[in-house]
Structures are given as structure tokens and as C-alpha cells.
Amino acid sequence: MPTLPKEFADLERFVTAGWALPREHARWKRRVTSSIAEIKDFYETLLPRMDAMVKYLDRHPLSEVPEGDRPLLYLALAFMDVSPSWEVFHAADLPEPVFEIDRMHIVERPYPWELAT
């Protein structure tokens, strides 16, 4: 069952592969536990689609992103997390991470639609 709008059906494999994660810590963990080949594939596939993704998502304020469009939003956020890894480091994480991933605690704010409930 597709989870992305039909315009982005070609990106569905990244949803299936676990990149469309709503929480920053989960996206960060996905990045640092990925191979550089996975990161390169994700980055190079999404880069040319980002303008279209942003334009599509900009149809609604963040507080009103429809539930069906949220996986696309989460892919866009994952792209932002992955970009420095590929563009700057060409690695999933810093060569000698200062903090172990399991010791990191990222404080996250709820999404606006979570506040409404």
C-alpha cells in the first residue's frame, strides 16, 4: 500500500527502507547506522526531487499537513539530516563521534498536529 502522494511514488522505496521517521532521534540513528552507499543513494535520489517536495508540502501550513503527506515530510527532514553526512563528511557520522548514539538524548518538540490531540 503506497504511503506517498502519487507524484512521489518513485521515492516509496525509502519509506519501505525506514527513512520516513517522524522523530529526529530515530532519523539520526537511521543515518549513523546506514552504510555510506545507502546514504549516497538516499541523498542523490532525493536531491533533484527536493524542490518539488517542498512545493508540494508548502500547500499547507505545518500545523495542517495532512496525515497522508507526513511520510513525505519525514523524508524531507531525513534528507536534511543526511545532507551534511554526504556533502561534508562522505560518512554516516563523524569518524570519531564525540557521543555514542545510545547516549544521545535529543529533546524534540511535538509537531503542531500532536498538540491538537
Secondary structure, DSSP 8 states (H G I E B T S, - for coil): ---S-GGGGGGHHHHHTT---SSHHHHHHHHHTS-HHHHHHHHHHHGGGHHHHHHHHTTS-GGG--GGGHHHHHHHHHHHHHHHIIIIISSSS-SS-SS-GGG--------HHHHT-
